[in-house]
Amino acid sequence: MQLHRSHLTHSPWLGGGAAALAVVLWALVPLLAAQAGELPPLRLSALALLAGALGTLPMARRRRHRDAPLRPLHGVLVYLGVPLLITGAVGACFAAFTLAPAEEAALILYTWPVLFLLASQWLVLGRLSASSLIGAGLAFSGAALLVAPQALAGGVSGAWGGYLLATLGALCWALYSLAARVSAWRLGERMPHLLLIASVLTGSASLALEGTIALPSLEVLMVAVSLGLGPYGLAMLAWDRAMRDPLGHRVGNLAHAVPVLATLFLVLAGVATPDWRLPVASALVVAGSMTACREPARGGHLLASRRFRRS
């Protein structure tokens, strides 16, 4: 997969503002998901993705010229691979919240910026810097701090399934962010179609695994619509814009604030009980993320710039 820098004119407000908007909306996901307790996770995912597809339809930038058609392999990656990543990310996210405490699953889920940084650096430089490895160790130690009580207690509980699903969601989001960096794929312009395909895939999985259920209440339906229009609609377009910014690798660092904001929202809403492990784990995740995103040595940075510009 070839990564590109797009030819967008840099503005410190556009890229940073778009990333900040996406971060706030994503931080609301655990809180909104907690309000839809009566819906199975896959059914909630399908409804949210459908709302996101409809919501992004008028917001997606219209194409001013006919794009060169995608190569067959790229077409499969964009119209099948990306929807599968979205399906895995959203479905695993909601399922994790039902099996583990929301604040703990959210902190593990939002280690994905670290995974994204590691994968990006490996693809660009062919190696991982010492700061990236140290940062990743700090971030994952924060997540491990939450899992430790389960490990010390012994046995396999339902919470472990939630932790594993949160890890799967983190991997899917990291891969999706890598795909968003491929400017030729123009994921933002194709977002309504991608979300619609992901909704169909998730809905099919829901019918097969969760069966049919009664129609949700109006309140729960509005929660699903809010998830679709916000975190999985507007936020997806905003993040796509931020990743295509010439300084996307820097404005993307705002994503490190998501676990802290998500935990704060849950505590303020009374969904999560304040626990000394939460602020400590959040601090470790943020510190690790910021350490991992430190610029490589000068030579490595120049090499990265050249590779990002190549067509």
MONORCOR-V798156 format. One record per residue. N is the residue number from 0. RES is the residue in one letter. PHI is phi in degrees with one decimal (NA if undefined). Layout:
n->N res->RES phi->PHI
n->N res->RES phi->PHI
This chain:
n->0 res->M phi->NA
n->1 res->Q phi->-95.9
n->2 res->L phi->-94.0
n->3 res->H phi->-132.2
n->4 res->R phi->-93.3
n->5 res->S phi->-78.5
n->6 res->H phi->-98.3
n->7 res->L phi->-72.6
n->8 res->T phi->-73.1
n->9 res->H phi->-74.2
n->10 res->S phi->-135.0
n->11 res->P phi->-63.9
n->12 res->W phi->-90.5
n->13 res->L phi->-65.8
n->14 res->G phi->-63.7
n->15 res->G phi->-66.1
n->16 res->G phi->-65.4
n->17 res->A phi->-64.6
n->18 res->A phi->-65.5
n->19 res->A phi->-63.9
n->20 res->L phi->-61.9
n->21 res->A phi->-62.1
n->22 res->V phi->-61.9
n->23 res->V phi->-63.7
n->24 res->L phi->-65.4
n->25 res->W phi->-66.9
n->26 res->A phi->-66.7
n->27 res->L phi->-83.4
n->28 res->V phi->-57.9
n->29 res->P phi->-59.2
n->30 res->L phi->-67.0
n->31 res->L phi->-66.0
n->32 res->A phi->-63.6
n->33 res->A phi->-67.2
n->34 res->Q phi->-83.6
n->35 res->A phi->-116.0
n->36 res->G phi->-60.6
n->37 res->E phi->-79.0
n->38 res->L phi->-93.7
n->39 res->P phi->-60.8
n->40 res->P phi->-59.7
n->41 res->L phi->-68.8
n->42 res->R phi->-65.3
n->43 res->L phi->-63.3
n->44 res->S phi->-62.3
n->45 res->A phi->-62.1
n->46 res->L phi->-66.5
n->47 res->A phi->-65.1
n->48 res->L phi->-68.3
n->49 res->L phi->-64.0
n->50 res->A phi->-62.9
n->51 res->G phi->-64.6
n->52 res->A phi->-63.0
n->53 res->L phi->-70.0
n->54 res->G phi->-71.6
n->55 res->T phi->-83.5
n->56 res->L phi->-56.2
n->57 res->P phi->-79.5
n->58 res->M phi->-88.9
n->59 res->A phi->-64.6
n->60 res->R phi->-66.5
n->61 res->R phi->-72.0
n->62 res->R phi->-77.4
n->63 res->R phi->-85.7
n->64 res->H phi->-147.4
n->65 res->R phi->-75.3
n->66 res->D phi->-68.8
n->67 res->A phi->-63.1
n->68 res->P phi->-61.0
n->69 res->L phi->-69.9
n->70 res->R phi->-64.3
n->71 res->P phi->-52.0
n->72 res->L phi->-65.2
n->73 res->H phi->-65.5
n->74 res->G phi->-61.6
n->75 res->V phi->-65.2
n->76 res->L phi->-63.5
n->77 res->V phi->-75.2
n->78 res->Y phi->-92.0
n->79 res->L phi->-123.1
n->80 res->G phi->-64.2
n->81 res->V phi->-65.2
n->82 res->P phi->-59.6
n->83 res->L phi->-65.2
n->84 res->L phi->-63.9
n->85 res->I phi->-64.0
n->86 res->T phi->-59.3
n->87 res->G phi->-64.4
n->88 res->A phi->-65.4
n->89 res->V phi->-73.1
n->90 res->G phi->-62.6
n->91 res->A phi->-65.6
n->92 res->C phi->-60.7
n->93 res->F phi->-68.1
n->94 res->A phi->-65.9
n->95 res->A phi->-62.6
n->96 res->F phi->-68.2
n->97 res->T phi->-86.0
n->98 res->L phi->-104.2
n->99 res->A phi->-135.8
n->100 res->P phi->-53.9
n->101 res->A phi->-56.9
n->102 res->E phi->-66.9
n->103 res->E phi->-76.3
n->104 res->A phi->-61.7
n->105 res->A phi->-64.4
n->106 res->L phi->-66.4
n->107 res->I phi->-69.9
n->108 res->L phi->-57.8
n->109 res->Y phi->-88.7
n->110 res->T phi->-84.1
n->111 res->W phi->-60.9
n->112 res->P phi->-59.3
n->113 res->V phi->-66.9
n->114 res->L phi->-61.0
n->115 res->F phi->-62.8
n->116 res->L phi->-63.8
n->117 res->L phi->-63.6
n->118 res->A phi->-65.5
n->119 res->S phi->-62.8
n->120 res->Q phi->-65.4
n->121 res->W phi->-65.7
n->122 res->L phi->-68.7
n->123 res->V phi->-82.0
n->124 res->L phi->-101.3
n->125 res->G phi->76.7
n->126 res->R phi->-157.7
n->127 res->L phi->-115.5
n->128 res->S phi->-75.9
n->129 res->A phi->-63.0
n->130 res->S phi->-64.4
n->131 res->S phi->-65.6
n->132 res->L phi->-67.2
n->133 res->I phi->-65.7
n->134 res->G phi->-62.7
n->135 res->A phi->-62.9
n->136 res->G phi->-62.2
n->137 res->L phi->-64.9
n->138 res->A phi->-62.4
n->139 res->F phi->-73.5
n->140 res->S phi->-69.4
n->141 res->G phi->-64.4
n->142 res->A phi->-65.9
n->143 res->A phi->-65.9
n->144 res->L phi->-60.4
n->145 res->L phi->-77.4
n->146 res->V phi->-81.6
n->147 res->A phi->-53.5
n->148 res->P phi->-57.6
n->149 res->Q phi->-65.2
n->150 res->A phi->-66.6
n->151 res->L phi->-69.3
n->152 res->A phi->-71.8
n->153 res->G phi->81.6
n->154 res->G phi->80.4
n->155 res->V phi->-117.1
n->156 res->S phi->-108.1
n->157 res->G phi->-60.9
n->158 res->A phi->-62.3
n->159 res->W phi->-61.4
n->160 res->G phi->-61.0
n->161 res->G phi->-64.7
n->162 res->Y phi->-63.6
n->163 res->L phi->-66.4
n->164 res->L phi->-66.5
n->165 res->A phi->-63.3
n->166 res->T phi->-65.4
n->167 res->L phi->-62.1
n->168 res->G phi->-61.4
n->169 res->A phi->-62.7
n->170 res->L phi->-62.4
n->171 res->C phi->-64.8
n->172 res->W phi->-66.7
n->173 res->A phi->-64.3
n->174 res->L phi->-66.8
n->175 res->Y phi->-63.1
n->176 res->S phi->-64.5
n->177 res->L phi->-63.4
n->178 res->A phi->-63.2
n->179 res->A phi->-66.8
n->180 res->R phi->-80.0
n->181 res->V phi->-84.1
n->182 res->S phi->-62.7
n->183 res->A phi->-65.4
n->184 res->W phi->-80.6
n->185 res->R phi->47.6
n->186 res->L phi->-63.5
n->187 res->G phi->-61.0
n->188 res->E phi->-71.6
n->189 res->R phi->-97.8
n->190 res->M phi->-56.5
n->191 res->P phi->-56.5
n->192 res->H phi->-67.8
n->193 res->L phi->-65.3
n->194 res->L phi->-67.9
n->195 res->L phi->-65.9
n->196 res->I phi->-63.0
n->197 res->A phi->-62.9
n->198 res->S phi->-64.8
n->199 res->V phi->-64.1
n->200 res->L phi->-62.4
n->201 res->T phi->-69.2
n->202 res->G phi->-62.6
n->203 res->S phi->-63.8
n->204 res->A phi->-64.2
n->205 res->S phi->-65.2
n->206 res->L phi->-63.5
n->207 res->A phi->-74.3
n->208 res->L phi->-102.2
n->209 res->E phi->-108.1
n->210 res->G phi->72.3
n->211 res->T phi->-97.7
n->212 res->I phi->-135.4
n->213 res->A phi->-67.2
n->214 res->L phi->-60.8
n->215 res->P phi->-68.5
n->216 res->S phi->-67.4
n->217 res->L phi->-61.4
n->218 res->E phi->-63.1
n->219 res->V phi->-67.1
n->220 res->L phi->-62.7
n->221 res->M phi->-67.1
n->222 res->V phi->-63.8
n->223 res->A phi->-62.1
n->224 res->V phi->-65.1
n->225 res->S phi->-63.0
n->226 res->L phi->-61.9
n->227 res->G phi->-70.0
n->228 res->L phi->-71.3
n->229 res->G phi->-92.4
n->230 res->P phi->-59.9
n->231 res->Y phi->-111.1
n->232 res->G phi->-130.1
n->233 res->L phi->-60.5
n->234 res->A phi->-65.3
n->235 res->M phi->-65.2
n->236 res->L phi->-67.1
n->237 res->A phi->-64.3
n->238 res->W phi->-67.7
n->239 res->D phi->-60.6
n->240 res->R phi->-64.3
n->241 res->A phi->-66.0
n->242 res->M phi->-70.4
n->243 res->R phi->-89.4
n->244 res->D phi->-68.6
n->245 res->P phi->-55.6
n->246 res->L phi->-110.1
n->247 res->G phi->-58.7
n->248 res->H phi->-67.5
n->249 res->R phi->-95.8
n->250 res->V phi->-64.5
n->251 res->G phi->-64.0
n->252 res->N phi->-65.4
n->253 res->L phi->-61.7
n->254 res->A phi->-61.8
n->255 res->H phi->-67.7
n->256 res->A phi->-83.1
n->257 res->V phi->-60.0
n->258 res->P phi->-61.6
n->259 res->V phi->-67.8
n->260 res->L phi->-64.3
n->261 res->A phi->-61.3
n->262 res->T phi->-64.7
n->263 res->L phi->-62.2
n->264 res->F phi->-61.6
n->265 res->L phi->-65.8
n->266 res->V phi->-68.8
n->267 res->L phi->-63.2
n->268 res->A phi->-81.8
n->269 res->G phi->81.2
n->270 res->V phi->-77.0
n->271 res->A phi->-109.1
n->272 res->T phi->-89.8
n->273 res->P phi->-54.7
n->274 res->D phi->-143.1
n->275 res->W phi->-58.6
n->276 res->R phi->-69.8
n->277 res->L phi->-64.0
n->278 res->P phi->-64.3
n->279 res->V phi->-66.0
n->280 res->A phi->-64.3
n->281 res->S phi->-62.5
n->282 res->A phi->-62.9
n->283 res->L phi->-65.7
n->284 res->V phi->-63.8
n->285 res->V phi->-67.5
n->286 res->A phi->-61.7
n->287 res->G phi->-64.4
n->288 res->S phi->-63.9
n->289 res->M phi->-67.2
n->290 res->T phi->-68.1
n->291 res->A phi->-65.8
n->292 res->C phi->-90.9
n->293 res->R phi->-61.6
n->294 res->E phi->-60.9
n->295 res->P phi->-65.7
n->296 res->A phi->-58.4
n->297 res->R phi->-52.8
n->298 res->G phi->-62.6
n->299 res->G phi->-64.6
n->300 res->H phi->-66.8
n->301 res->L phi->-63.6
n->302 res->L phi->-62.4
n->303 res->A phi->-61.7
n->304 res->S phi->-62.5
n->305 res->R phi->-63.2
n->306 res->R phi->-68.7
n->307 res->F phi->-68.1
n->308 res->R phi->-83.9
n->309 res->R phi->-65.8
n->310 res->S phi->-92.0
